[in-house]
Amino acid sequence: MGLLSFFGKQEESQDLNALMERGAVILDVRTPGEFNTGHVVGSKNIPLDSIAASIDELKTMNVPIITCCASGMRSGVAANQLKSVGIESVNGGSWYSVKLATDQECK
């Protein structure tokens, strides 16, 4: 298993757009400080170390989740963590890549 497959491959933009059409939530797993320096408008900020405590909340959303962070490493870990509990999720990579791929605004 390669390093990138362990962290979850960054998804292609057409896949992200299809998920957005299905009501996907963009989950930014950076720290609040990082998130406040710039993020996709409408994204939800739950730091990677808080994902486990937020599983029940995320399950109730009942929509796909696109994870993002600064580089794609933490978001890959988060996507795999969500998948392991039955939540449909994909690693979108960096928050700015998600912004470009989904044509969302950033703040």
Backbone as XML, in Angstrom:
<?xml version="1.0"?>
<chain id="A" units="angstrom">
  <residue number="1" name="MET">
    <atom name="N" x="0.861" y="-1.177" z="0.000"/>
    <atom name="CA" x="0.000" y="0.000" z="0.000"/>
    <atom name="C" x="0.899" y="1.229" z="0.000"/>
  </residue>
  <residue number="2" name="GLY">
    <atom name="N" x="0.706" y="2.116" z="-0.956"/>
    <atom name="CA" x="1.486" y="3.331" z="-1.039"/>
    <atom name="C" x="1.017" y="4.365" z="-0.037"/>
  </residue>
  <residue number="3" name="LEU">
    <atom name="N" x="1.860" y="5.344" z="0.203"/>
    <atom name="CA" x="1.539" y="6.389" z="1.164"/>
    <atom name="C" x="0.274" y="7.145" z="0.782"/>
  </residue>
  <residue number="4" name="LEU">
    <atom name="N" x="0.128" y="7.486" z="-0.493"/>
    <atom name="CA" x="-1.064" y="8.227" z="-0.906"/>
    <atom name="C" x="-2.335" y="7.405" z="-0.751"/>
  </residue>
  <residue number="5" name="SER">
    <atom name="N" x="-2.265" y="6.116" z="-0.995"/>
    <atom name="CA" x="-3.469" y="5.300" z="-0.826"/>
    <atom name="C" x="-3.836" y="5.175" z="0.645"/>
  </residue>
  <residue number="6" name="PHE">
    <atom name="N" x="-2.834" y="5.230" z="1.527"/>
    <atom name="CA" x="-3.129" y="5.194" z="2.959"/>
    <atom name="C" x="-3.920" y="6.422" z="3.392"/>
  </residue>
  <residue number="7" name="PHE">
    <atom name="N" x="-3.539" y="7.576" z="2.888"/>
    <atom name="CA" x="-4.200" y="8.805" z="3.287"/>
    <atom name="C" x="-5.462" y="9.070" z="2.494"/>
  </residue>
  <residue number="8" name="GLY">
    <atom name="N" x="-5.711" y="8.346" z="1.446"/>
    <atom name="CA" x="-6.917" y="8.547" z="0.643"/>
    <atom name="C" x="-6.604" y="9.455" z="-0.530"/>
  </residue>
  <residue number="9" name="LYS">
    <atom name="N" x="-6.747" y="8.933" z="-1.704"/>
    <atom name="CA" x="-6.443" y="9.664" z="-2.928"/>
    <atom name="C" x="-7.334" y="10.899" z="-3.058"/>
  </residue>
  <residue number="10" name="GLN">
    <atom name="N" x="-6.721" y="12.001" z="-3.486"/>
    <atom name="CA" x="-7.509" y="13.208" z="-3.745"/>
    <atom name="C" x="-8.438" y="12.925" z="-4.912"/>
  </residue>
  <residue number="11" name="GLU">
    <atom name="N" x="-9.704" y="13.311" z="-4.779"/>
    <atom name="CA" x="-10.705" y="13.025" z="-5.799"/>
    <atom name="C" x="-10.627" y="14.019" z="-6.949"/>
  </residue>
  <residue number="12" name="GLU">
    <atom name="N" x="-11.029" y="13.570" z="-8.137"/>
    <atom name="CA" x="-11.068" y="14.429" z="-9.308"/>
    <atom name="C" x="-12.211" y="15.425" z="-9.191"/>
  </residue>
  <residue number="13" name="SER">
    <atom name="N" x="-12.078" y="16.577" z="-9.873"/>
    <atom name="CA" x="-13.073" y="17.646" z="-9.740"/>
    <atom name="C" x="-14.467" y="17.210" z="-10.172"/>
  </residue>
  <residue number="14" name="GLN">
    <atom name="N" x="-14.597" y="16.372" z="-11.221"/>
    <atom name="CA" x="-15.936" y="15.957" z="-11.642"/>
    <atom name="C" x="-16.610" y="15.126" z="-10.559"/>
  </residue>
  <residue number="15" name="ASP">
    <atom name="N" x="-15.839" y="14.351" z="-9.823"/>
    <atom name="CA" x="-16.396" y="13.572" z="-8.725"/>
    <atom name="C" x="-16.887" y="14.494" z="-7.618"/>
  </residue>
  <residue number="16" name="LEU">
    <atom name="N" x="-16.123" y="15.532" z="-7.325"/>
    <atom name="CA" x="-16.525" y="16.476" z="-6.278"/>
    <atom name="C" x="-17.789" y="17.218" z="-6.685"/>
  </residue>
  <residue number="17" name="ASN">
    <atom name="N" x="-17.867" y="17.618" z="-7.931"/>
    <atom name="CA" x="-19.075" y="18.312" z="-8.391"/>
    <atom name="C" x="-20.298" y="17.411" z="-8.316"/>
  </residue>
  <residue number="18" name="ALA">
    <atom name="N" x="-20.144" y="16.143" z="-8.653"/>
    <atom name="CA" x="-21.268" y="15.206" z="-8.553"/>
    <atom name="C" x="-21.712" y="15.075" z="-7.101"/>
  </residue>
  <residue number="19" name="LEU">
    <atom name="N" x="-20.768" y="15.040" z="-6.191"/>
    <atom name="CA" x="-21.114" y="14.971" z="-4.771"/>
    <atom name="C" x="-21.801" y="16.260" z="-4.311"/>
  </residue>
  <residue number="20" name="MET">
    <atom name="N" x="-21.329" y="17.400" z="-4.788"/>
    <atom name="CA" x="-21.951" y="18.675" z="-4.422"/>
    <atom name="C" x="-23.398" y="18.715" z="-4.906"/>
  </residue>
  <residue number="21" name="GLU">
    <atom name="N" x="-23.651" y="18.166" z="-6.090"/>
    <atom name="CA" x="-25.021" y="18.123" z="-6.611"/>
    <atom name="C" x="-25.920" y="17.247" z="-5.738"/>
  </residue>
  <residue number="22" name="ARG">
    <atom name="N" x="-25.320" y="16.330" z="-5.008"/>
    <atom name="CA" x="-26.075" y="15.460" z="-4.094"/>
    <atom name="C" x="-26.160" y="16.054" z="-2.682"/>
  </residue>
  <residue number="23" name="GLY">
    <atom name="N" x="-25.706" y="17.296" z="-2.525"/>
    <atom name="CA" x="-25.820" y="17.967" z="-1.236"/>
    <atom name="C" x="-24.644" y="17.777" z="-0.303"/>
  </residue>
  <residue number="24" name="ALA">
    <atom name="N" x="-23.498" y="17.411" z="-0.838"/>
    <atom name="CA" x="-22.325" y="17.155" z="0.001"/>
    <atom name="C" x="-21.961" y="18.358" z="0.864"/>
  </residue>
  <residue number="25" name="VAL">
    <atom name="N" x="-21.393" y="18.052" z="2.006"/>
    <atom name="CA" x="-20.864" y="19.058" z="2.918"/>
    <atom name="C" x="-19.349" y="19.046" z="2.778"/>
  </residue>
  <residue number="26" name="ILE">
    <atom name="N" x="-18.754" y="20.230" z="2.716"/>
    <atom name="CA" x="-17.298" y="20.341" z="2.709"/>
    <atom name="C" x="-16.853" y="20.472" z="4.158"/>
  </residue>
  <residue number="27" name="LEU">
    <atom name="N" x="-16.029" y="19.534" z="4.600"/>
    <atom name="CA" x="-15.550" y="19.499" z="5.972"/>
    <atom name="C" x="-14.065" y="19.842" z="5.980"/>
  </residue>
  <residue number="28" name="ASP">
    <atom name="N" x="-13.733" y="20.990" z="6.526"/>
    <atom name="CA" x="-12.352" y="21.461" z="6.624"/>
    <atom name="C" x="-11.804" y="21.001" z="7.965"/>
  </residue>
  <residue number="29" name="VAL">
    <atom name="N" x="-10.775" y="20.165" z="7.947"/>
    <atom name="CA" x="-10.266" y="19.567" z="9.176"/>
    <atom name="C" x="-9.023" y="20.269" z="9.722"/>
  </residue>
  <residue number="30" name="ARG">
    <atom name="N" x="-8.764" y="21.483" z="9.239"/>
    <atom name="CA" x="-7.654" y="22.269" z="9.785"/>
    <atom name="C" x="-8.035" y="22.856" z="11.149"/>
  </residue>
  <residue number="31" name="THR">
    <atom name="N" x="-7.073" y="23.424" z="11.824"/>
    <atom name="CA" x="-7.346" y="24.084" z="13.100"/>
    <atom name="C" x="-8.184" y="25.335" z="12.846"/>
  </residue>
  <residue number="32" name="PRO">
    <atom name="N" x="-8.893" y="25.823" z="13.870"/>
    <atom name="CA" x="-9.671" y="27.059" z="13.689"/>
    <atom name="C" x="-8.809" y="28.235" z="13.223"/>
  </residue>
  <residue number="33" name="GLY">
    <atom name="N" x="-7.590" y="28.326" z="13.704"/>
    <atom name="CA" x="-6.698" y="29.399" z="13.267"/>
    <atom name="C" x="-6.393" y="29.320" z="11.786"/>
  </residue>
  <residue number="34" name="GLU">
    <atom name="N" x="-6.108" y="28.119" z="11.292"/>
    <atom name="CA" x="-5.859" y="27.927" z="9.858"/>
    <atom name="C" x="-7.118" y="28.243" z="9.062"/>
  </residue>
  <residue number="35" name="PHE">
    <atom name="N" x="-8.239" y="27.736" z="9.530"/>
    <atom name="CA" x="-9.523" y="27.944" z="8.858"/>
    <atom name="C" x="-9.812" y="29.436" z="8.713"/>
  </residue>
  <residue number="36" name="ASN">
    <atom name="N" x="-9.530" y="30.213" z="9.740"/>
    <atom name="CA" x="-9.807" y="31.649" z="9.716"/>
    <atom name="C" x="-8.904" y="32.431" z="8.770"/>
  </residue>
  <residue number="37" name="THR">
    <atom name="N" x="-7.803" y="31.833" z="8.310"/>
    <atom name="CA" x="-6.942" y="32.518" z="7.344"/>
    <atom name="C" x="-7.472" y="32.394" z="5.922"/>
  </residue>
  <residue number="38" name="GLY">
    <atom name="N" x="-8.457" y="31.518" z="5.706"/>
    <atom name="CA" x="-9.071" y="31.320" z="4.397"/>
    <atom name="C" x="-9.730" y="29.968" z="4.343"/>
  </residue>
  <residue number="39" name="HIS">
    <atom name="N" x="-10.919" y="29.919" z="3.746"/>
    <atom name="CA" x="-11.661" y="28.666" z="3.647"/>
    <atom name="C" x="-12.745" y="28.784" z="2.591"/>
  </residue>
  <residue number="40" name="VAL">
    <atom name="N" x="-13.309" y="27.653" z="2.216"/>
    <atom name="CA" x="-14.427" y="27.618" z="1.280"/>
    <atom name="C" x="-15.668" y="28.098" z="2.022"/>
  </residue>
  <residue number="41" name="VAL">
    <atom name="N" x="-16.353" y="29.086" z="1.445"/>
    <atom name="CA" x="-17.568" y="29.604" z="2.065"/>
    <atom name="C" x="-18.578" y="28.467" z="2.221"/>
  </residue>
  <residue number="42" name="GLY">
    <atom name="N" x="-19.150" y="28.352" z="3.400"/>
    <atom name="CA" x="-20.130" y="27.306" z="3.676"/>
    <atom name="C" x="-19.536" y="26.015" z="4.193"/>
  </residue>
  <residue number="43" name="SER">
    <atom name="N" x="-18.208" y="25.914" z="4.203"/>
    <atom name="CA" x="-17.599" y="24.691" z="4.722"/>
    <atom name="C" x="-17.720" y="24.656" z="6.239"/>
  </residue>
  <residue number="44" name="LYS">
    <atom name="N" x="-17.683" y="23.449" z="6.765"/>
    <atom name="CA" x="-17.793" y="23.234" z="8.208"/>
    <atom name="C" x="-16.397" y="22.934" z="8.739"/>
  </residue>
  <residue number="45" name="ASN">
    <atom name="N" x="-16.001" y="23.603" z="9.809"/>
    <atom name="CA" x="-14.668" y="23.402" z="10.381"/>
    <atom name="C" x="-14.742" y="22.501" z="11.610"/>
  </residue>
  <residue number="46" name="ILE">
    <atom name="N" x="-14.219" y="21.298" z="11.457"/>
    <atom name="CA" x="-14.036" y="20.389" z="12.584"/>
    <atom name="C" x="-12.597" y="19.883" z="12.484"/>
  </residue>
  <residue number="47" name="PRO">
    <atom name="N" x="-11.731" y="20.321" z="13.388"/>
    <atom name="CA" x="-10.331" y="19.878" z="13.331"/>
    <atom name="C" x="-10.209" y="18.360" z="13.379"/>
  </residue>
  <residue number="48" name="LEU">
    <atom name="N" x="-9.177" y="17.846" z="12.743"/>
    <atom name="CA" x="-8.980" y="16.399" z="12.652"/>
    <atom name="C" x="-9.054" y="15.732" z="14.016"/>
  </residue>
  <residue number="49" name="ASP">
    <atom name="N" x="-8.465" y="16.340" z="15.030"/>
    <atom name="CA" x="-8.462" y="15.698" z="16.345"/>
    <atom name="C" x="-9.832" y="15.725" z="17.032"/>
  </residue>
  <residue number="50" name="SER">
    <atom name="N" x="-10.826" y="16.367" z="16.412"/>
    <atom name="CA" x="-12.185" y="16.404" z="16.968"/>
    <atom name="C" x="-13.181" y="15.571" z="16.164"/>
  </residue>
  <residue number="51" name="ILE">
    <atom name="N" x="-12.710" y="14.931" z="15.106"/>
    <atom name="CA" x="-13.605" y="14.159" z="14.232"/>
    <atom name="C" x="-14.319" y="13.050" z="15.009"/>
  </residue>
  <residue number="52" name="ALA">
    <atom name="N" x="-13.587" y="12.292" z="15.801"/>
    <atom name="CA" x="-14.192" y="11.162" z="16.516"/>
    <atom name="C" x="-15.349" y="11.627" z="17.399"/>
  </residue>
  <residue number="53" name="ALA">
    <atom name="N" x="-15.198" y="12.769" z="18.039"/>
    <atom name="CA" x="-16.249" y="13.289" z="18.918"/>
    <atom name="C" x="-17.438" y="13.826" z="18.130"/>
  </residue>
  <residue number="54" name="SER">
    <atom name="N" x="-17.273" y="14.034" z="16.828"/>
    <atom name="CA" x="-18.328" y="14.612" z="15.989"/>
    <atom name="C" x="-19.017" y="13.592" z="15.088"/>
  </residue>
  <residue number="55" name="ILE">
    <atom name="N" x="-18.662" y="12.322" z="15.215"/>
    <atom name="CA" x="-19.195" y="11.278" z="14.330"/>
    <atom name="C" x="-20.720" y="11.257" z="14.329"/>
  </residue>
  <residue number="56" name="ASP">
    <atom name="N" x="-21.345" y="11.283" z="15.495"/>
    <atom name="CA" x="-22.812" y="11.217" z="15.551"/>
    <atom name="C" x="-23.441" y="12.393" z="14.825"/>
  </residue>
  <residue number="57" name="GLU">
    <atom name="N" x="-22.902" y="13.587" z="15.036"/>
    <atom name="CA" x="-23.398" y="14.792" z="14.352"/>
    <atom name="C" x="-23.250" y="14.649" z="12.841"/>
  </residue>
  <residue number="58" name="LEU">
    <atom name="N" x="-22.105" y="14.153" z="12.394"/>
    <atom name="CA" x="-21.855" y="14.005" z="10.959"/>
    <atom name="C" x="-22.762" y="12.938" z="10.342"/>
  </residue>
  <residue number="59" name="LYS">
    <atom name="N" x="-23.035" y="11.874" z="11.079"/>
    <atom name="CA" x="-23.932" y="10.827" z="10.573"/>
    <atom name="C" x="-25.345" y="11.367" z="10.367"/>
  </residue>
  <residue number="60" name="THR">
    <atom name="N" x="-25.806" y="12.251" z="11.247"/>
    <atom name="CA" x="-27.170" y="12.770" z="11.130"/>
    <atom name="C" x="-27.348" y="13.656" z="9.906"/>
  </residue>
  <residue number="61" name="MET">
    <atom name="N" x="-26.268" y="14.180" z="9.352"/>
    <atom name="CA" x="-26.365" y="15.007" z="8.143"/>
    <atom name="C" x="-26.864" y="14.186" z="6.966"/>
  </residue>
  <residue number="62" name="ASN">
    <atom name="N" x="-26.487" y="12.907" z="6.930"/>
    <atom name="CA" x="-26.933" y="11.978" z="5.902"/>
    <atom name="C" x="-26.669" y="12.477" z="4.475"/>
  </residue>
  <residue number="63" name="VAL">
    <atom name="N" x="-25.499" y="13.081" z="4.274"/>
    <atom name="CA" x="-25.048" y="13.530" z="2.955"/>
    <atom name="C" x="-23.580" y="13.148" z="2.800"/>
  </residue>
  <residue number="64" name="PRO">
    <atom name="N" x="-23.081" y="13.106" z="1.572"/>
    <atom name="CA" x="-21.650" y="12.840" z="1.391"/>
    <atom name="C" x="-20.826" y="13.968" z="2.018"/>
  </residue>
  <residue number="65" name="ILE">
    <atom name="N" x="-19.619" y="13.635" z="2.428"/>
    <atom name="CA" x="-18.723" y="14.625" z="3.014"/>
    <atom name="C" x="-17.439" y="14.670" z="2.199"/>
  </residue>
  <residue number="66" name="ILE">
    <atom name="N" x="-17.047" y="15.878" z="1.828"/>
    <atom name="CA" x="-15.785" y="16.122" z="1.142"/>
    <atom name="C" x="-14.847" y="16.736" z="2.172"/>
  </residue>
  <residue number="67" name="THR">
    <atom name="N" x="-13.785" y="16.035" z="2.515"/>
    <atom name="CA" x="-12.844" y="16.559" z="3.488"/>
    <atom name="C" x="-11.753" y="17.365" z="2.799"/>
  </residue>
  <residue number="68" name="CYS">
    <atom name="N" x="-11.259" y="18.387" z="3.496"/>
    <atom name="CA" x="-10.143" y="19.177" z="2.972"/>
    <atom name="C" x="-9.304" y="19.688" z="4.137"/>
  </residue>
  <residue number="69" name="CYS">
    <atom name="N" x="-8.100" y="20.117" z="3.825"/>
    <atom name="CA" x="-7.187" y="20.674" z="4.823"/>
    <atom name="C" x="-6.207" y="21.585" z="4.096"/>
  </residue>
  <residue number="70" name="ALA">
    <atom name="N" x="-4.986" y="21.666" z="4.559"/>
    <atom name="CA" x="-3.993" y="22.515" z="3.902"/>
    <atom name="C" x="-3.361" y="21.817" z="2.695"/>
  </residue>
  <residue number="71" name="SER">
    <atom name="N" x="-3.051" y="20.529" z="2.835"/>
    <atom name="CA" x="-2.330" y="19.826" z="1.774"/>
    <atom name="C" x="-3.005" y="18.567" z="1.264"/>
  </residue>
  <residue number="72" name="GLY">
    <atom name="N" x="-3.927" y="18.028" z="2.018"/>
    <atom name="CA" x="-4.577" y="16.776" z="1.641"/>
    <atom name="C" x="-4.214" y="15.618" z="2.542"/>
  </residue>
  <residue number="73" name="MET">
    <atom name="N" x="-3.244" y="15.792" z="3.403"/>
    <atom name="CA" x="-2.834" y="14.705" z="4.294"/>
    <atom name="C" x="-3.853" y="14.492" z="5.416"/>
  </residue>
  <residue number="74" name="ARG">
    <atom name="N" x="-4.163" y="15.521" z="6.173"/>
    <atom name="CA" x="-5.130" y="15.382" z="7.265"/>
    <atom name="C" x="-6.514" y="15.052" z="6.731"/>
  </residue>
  <residue number="75" name="SER">
    <atom name="N" x="-6.867" y="15.635" z="5.588"/>
    <atom name="CA" x="-8.189" y="15.348" z="5.021"/>
    <atom name="C" x="-8.287" y="13.892" z="4.577"/>
  </residue>
  <residue number="76" name="GLY">
    <atom name="N" x="-7.187" y="13.303" z="4.150"/>
    <atom name="CA" x="-7.179" y="11.881" z="3.800"/>
    <atom name="C" x="-7.410" y="11.006" z="5.017"/>
  </residue>
  <residue number="77" name="VAL">
    <atom name="N" x="-6.764" y="11.360" z="6.108"/>
    <atom name="CA" x="-6.961" y="10.628" z="7.358"/>
    <atom name="C" x="-8.424" y="10.758" z="7.797"/>
  </residue>
  <residue number="78" name="ALA">
    <atom name="N" x="-8.963" y="11.979" z="7.722"/>
    <atom name="CA" x="-10.350" y="12.216" z="8.130"/>
    <atom name="C" x="-11.325" y="11.435" z="7.255"/>
  </residue>
  <residue number="79" name="ALA">
    <atom name="N" x="-11.120" y="11.448" z="5.938"/>
    <atom name="CA" x="-12.012" y="10.718" z="5.030"/>
    <atom name="C" x="-12.004" y="9.237" z="5.352"/>
  </residue>
  <residue number="80" name="ASN">
    <atom name="N" x="-10.831" y="8.680" z="5.604"/>
    <atom name="CA" x="-10.747" y="7.256" z="5.954"/>
    <atom name="C" x="-11.426" y="6.976" z="7.290"/>
  </residue>
  <residue number="81" name="GLN">
    <atom name="N" x="-11.287" y="7.880" z="8.240"/>
    <atom name="CA" x="-11.927" y="7.718" z="9.544"/>
    <atom name="C" x="-13.453" y="7.715" z="9.383"/>
  </residue>
  <residue number="82" name="LEU">
    <atom name="N" x="-13.968" y="8.620" z="8.555"/>
    <atom name="CA" x="-15.413" y="8.691" z="8.325"/>
    <atom name="C" x="-15.911" y="7.449" z="7.588"/>
  </residue>
  <residue number="83" name="LYS">
    <atom name="N" x="-15.172" y="7.022" z="6.581"/>
    <atom name="CA" x="-15.561" y="5.807" z="5.843"/>
    <atom name="C" x="-15.635" y="4.603" z="6.769"/>
  </residue>
  <residue number="84" name="SER">
    <atom name="N" x="-14.719" y="4.534" z="7.741"/>
    <atom name="CA" x="-14.666" y="3.368" z="8.636"/>
    <atom name="C" x="-15.905" y="3.239" z="9.514"/>
  </residue>
  <residue number="85" name="VAL">
    <atom name="N" x="-16.670" y="4.330" z="9.649"/>
    <atom name="CA" x="-17.913" y="4.272" z="10.441"/>
    <atom name="C" x="-19.145" y="4.390" z="9.546"/>
  </residue>
  <residue number="86" name="GLY">
    <atom name="N" x="-18.957" y="4.198" z="8.246"/>
    <atom name="CA" x="-20.085" y="4.136" z="7.324"/>
    <atom name="C" x="-20.556" y="5.458" z="6.751"/>
  </residue>
  <residue number="87" name="ILE">
    <atom name="N" x="-19.752" y="6.510" z="6.879"/>
    <atom name="CA" x="-20.119" y="7.807" z="6.314"/>
    <atom name="C" x="-19.474" y="7.932" z="4.936"/>
  </residue>
  <residue number="88" name="GLU">
    <atom name="N" x="-20.272" y="8.235" z="3.927"/>
    <atom name="CA" x="-19.730" y="8.426" z="2.583"/>
    <atom name="C" x="-18.857" y="9.672" z="2.592"/>
  </residue>
  <residue number="89" name="SER">
    <atom name="N" x="-17.583" y="9.500" z="2.298"/>
    <atom name="CA" x="-16.667" y="10.635" z="2.330"/>
    <atom name="C" x="-15.545" y="10.445" z="1.323"/>
  </residue>
  <residue number="90" name="VAL">
    <atom name="N" x="-15.015" y="11.580" z="0.851"/>
    <atom name="CA" x="-13.885" y="11.574" z="-0.065"/>
    <atom name="C" x="-12.891" y="12.637" z="0.372"/>
  </residue>
  <residue number="91" name="ASN">
    <atom name="N" x="-11.642" y="12.398" z="0.058"/>
    <atom name="CA" x="-10.584" y="13.357" z="0.337"/>
    <atom name="C" x="-10.521" y="14.348" z="-0.818"/>
  </residue>
  <residue number="92" name="GLY">
    <atom name="N" x="-10.896" y="15.589" z="-0.562"/>
    <atom name="CA" x="-10.825" y="16.620" z="-1.589"/>
    <atom name="C" x="-9.458" y="17.245" z="-1.732"/>
  </residue>
  <residue number="93" name="GLY">
    <atom name="N" x="-8.549" y="16.964" z="-0.796"/>
    <atom name="CA" x="-7.215" y="17.546" z="-0.841"/>
    <atom name="C" x="-7.182" y="18.883" z="-0.126"/>
  </residue>
  <residue number="94" name="SER">
    <atom name="N" x="-6.434" y="19.817" z="-0.679"/>
    <atom name="CA" x="-6.328" y="21.129" z="-0.038"/>
    <atom name="C" x="-7.639" y="21.897" z="-0.174"/>
  </residue>
  <residue number="95" name="TRP">
    <atom name="N" x="-7.897" y="22.770" z="0.772"/>
    <atom name="CA" x="-9.146" y="23.542" z="0.743"/>
    <atom name="C" x="-9.221" y="24.376" z="-0.524"/>
  </residue>
  <residue number="96" name="TYR">
    <atom name="N" x="-8.097" y="24.877" z="-1.002"/>
    <atom name="CA" x="-8.122" y="25.711" z="-2.199"/>
    <atom name="C" x="-8.389" y="24.859" z="-3.446"/>
  </residue>
  <residue number="97" name="SER">
    <atom name="N" x="-7.904" y="23.636" z="-3.469"/>
    <atom name="CA" x="-8.206" y="22.721" z="-4.582"/>
    <atom name="C" x="-9.694" y="22.407" z="-4.618"/>
  </residue>
  <residue number="98" name="VAL">
    <atom name="N" x="-10.303" y="22.226" z="-3.454"/>
    <atom name="CA" x="-11.744" y="21.976" z="-3.382"/>
    <atom name="C" x="-12.490" y="23.192" z="-3.897"/>
  </residue>
  <residue number="99" name="LYS">
    <atom name="N" x="-12.034" y="24.366" z="-3.524"/>
    <atom name="CA" x="-12.658" y="25.610" z="-3.990"/>
    <atom name="C" x="-12.624" y="25.677" z="-5.513"/>
  </residue>
  <residue number="100" name="LEU">
    <atom name="N" x="-11.471" y="25.398" z="-6.097"/>
    <atom name="CA" x="-11.342" y="25.452" z="-7.557"/>
    <atom name="C" x="-12.166" y="24.367" z="-8.239"/>
  </residue>
  <residue number="101" name="ALA">
    <atom name="N" x="-12.143" y="23.155" z="-7.679"/>
    <atom name="CA" x="-12.841" y="22.033" z="-8.292"/>
    <atom name="C" x="-14.346" y="22.179" z="-8.245"/>
  </residue>
  <residue number="102" name="THR">
    <atom name="N" x="-14.859" y="22.839" z="-7.226"/>
    <atom name="CA" x="-16.309" y="22.940" z="-7.053"/>
    <atom name="C" x="-16.843" y="24.327" z="-7.378"/>
  </residue>
  <residue number="103" name="ASP">
    <atom name="N" x="-15.954" y="25.229" z="-7.748"/>
    <atom name="CA" x="-16.334" y="26.606" z="-8.103"/>
    <atom name="C" x="-17.066" y="27.308" z="-6.954"/>
  </residue>
  <residue number="104" name="GLN">
    <atom name="N" x="-16.664" y="27.004" z="-5.747"/>
    <atom name="CA" x="-17.236" y="27.647" z="-4.565"/>
    <atom name="C" x="-16.450" y="28.922" z="-4.271"/>
  </residue>
  <residue number="105" name="GLU">
    <atom name="N" x="-17.041" y="29.820" z="-3.533"/>
    <atom name="CA" x="-16.351" y="31.036" z="-3.123"/>
    <atom name="C" x="-15.467" y="30.719" z="-1.929"/>
  </residue>
  <residue number="106" name="CYS">
    <atom name="N" x="-14.451" y="31.556" z="-1.736"/>
    <atom name="CA" x="-13.634" y="31.400" z="-0.548"/>
    <atom name="C" x="-13.629" y="32.685" z="0.252"/>
  </residue>
  <residue number="107" name="LYS">
    <atom name="N" x="-13.286" y="32.542" z="1.495"/>
    <atom name="CA" x="-13.260" y="33.664" z="2.410"/>
    <atom name="C" x="-11.897" y="33.786" z="3.012"/>
  </residue>
</chain>
